[in-house]
Amino acid sequence: MTSEQTTVREELREIAEPLRARLQRVDRELVELQTRERTLRQDRRDIVRVLSLLDNSPTNRKSVKVTNGKLIRDEEKRNAVRDFLDANRSTYADGFIAAEINRAMKEDNFGPAMSPGKTLEIVREMHANGILRADHKVKGGAMLYVFVGGGNGDPS
């Protein structure tokens, strides 16, 4: 190697170093935001649960049980699927089908029980929100989904 090549490589390393440091800061911030999001979701579930108990007056009892109860359960299921995917991100980095997630959640006793159809509905919702990408259909006709970017709807 000539001294000119060595100088160019050193200059490139100097240019890349601030970018590497910035990337590390961004990664740390993403982890902090994901942790904050999980905390906020749990706080929201707790608040909704308490509000549904407080709103359970005799005149409102039926609507609270039917409407709010179903909404609370649906939100818990959505959060459970998202939390499961976050916790097992490396396992499913190459993609997954909704039925596979449903089976794995049942085997791990993770979150509330739900039908494969409900899991598919939640995965499709995550796809519509930009968290997942529909990659391709697999043998049998199921759609293979993969994470988009950071997995939080941000394509970066």
N, C-alpha and C positions, 0 to 999 in steps of 0.2 A: 504494500500500500504506500502511496505517496503521501507526502505531508499535506497536499491539497485535499485528498480524500479524507484524511483524518480530520482536518479543519472543518470540512463540510459536515461530517458526521457529528462532530462536537457541536456545531451550530444547530443542527437538527435536534440533537438531544436537549440543548438549551431552549429551543422553541417548544418542544414537546413537554418539558417539565411542568410549566404552569398549567398546561391543559390536563395533565395527569392529576395535579393537585385539585384543579377545579372539578374533575370527574369524581374524585373521592369525596369532595364536599357535597356534590349533587347526590351521590349514592347515599351518603349519611343522612342528608335531608329527606330523601325518599323513604328511608327506613323510619325516620322519626314521624313523617306524615302518615305512613301506614299504621304505625302504632297508635297515633292520635286518632285516626279514623276508627280503628277497632274499639278504642275506649269510648268515643262518641257514639258509636252504634250500640254498644252495651248500655250506655247511659240512656239513650233514646228508648231502648227496649224496656228498661226499668221504669222510666217516666210514663210510657204508654201503658204499661201494666198497672201502675198505681192510678193513673187517670181513669182507666176503665173500671177499676174498683170504686173510685170516688163517684163516677158518673152513673153508677148502678142503682139509680133510684127506681121505685116501683113503676113509675110511668115510662122509664127508659130501659127497664131491665131486658126486655126481649131484644130490642135493637142493639144494645150493648153486647149481649151474648152472641147474637148472630153476626152482626157486622164487625164490631171491634174485635171479637174473638177470632174471626176468620182472618181479618187484616193483621192481627198480631201474629197468628200462626204463620201466615204467608210471609211476613217480614222475617220471622225467626228462621224459616226455611231458606229464604233468600240469603240471609246473613250466614247461615250454616254452610251453604254451598260455597259462598265466597270465601269464608274462613277456611274451609277444607281445601279449596284450591290454593289459597295463599300458603297454607301450611305444607302442602305437598307439591309446590310449584316445580321443584326439580324432577320429581317423579313423572310429572305430566308435561315436561318441557317440549317433548316431541309431539304432543297432541293427545287428545282423548275424545271419547264419545260419552254422551250423557249417561247411558246405561252403565258404563264402566264406573263413572263417578258415583252413581246411585248404589251399585254393588259394594264399592269400597267403603262408602259412608256407612252402609248397613253392617259390614264386617267389623268396622272400627267402632261401631256404636257412636257415631259422630253426629250430633245434632238431632233434631226431631225426625221421627219416621216420616217418609214421604214416598209416594209412588214414583216409578220411573218416568211417568208422564209429567209429574210435577217437576222433577229434576230437569227434564228436557225443556220444560217451559221456562225455568229459571236460567238455564244455560242459553236458551235463545234470547232471553231478555238481556243477558250479559253481552251477547253478540250484538244486539241492537244498540246497546249503550257504548259499544266500541271497546269493551274490555277483552273480548275474545274475537278471533277471526275464524270464519268457516273456511277450512283449508280445502278439503275435498271429501267426496263420499267414499266410504270404505266398502269392502265386500259385505253384502247384506243390506246396503242402502243407507246406513247410518252416516251422519255427518261427523267428520273429524274436526274438532275445534282446537285452536292454539292460542296462546296468550299474545296480545298485541303490545308491543313495546314494554312499558313498565307494568302492564296488567291492570292499570287504573284508568283506562280510557284515553290515556295520553299516548299518541303514536310514537313518541321519541324513544 
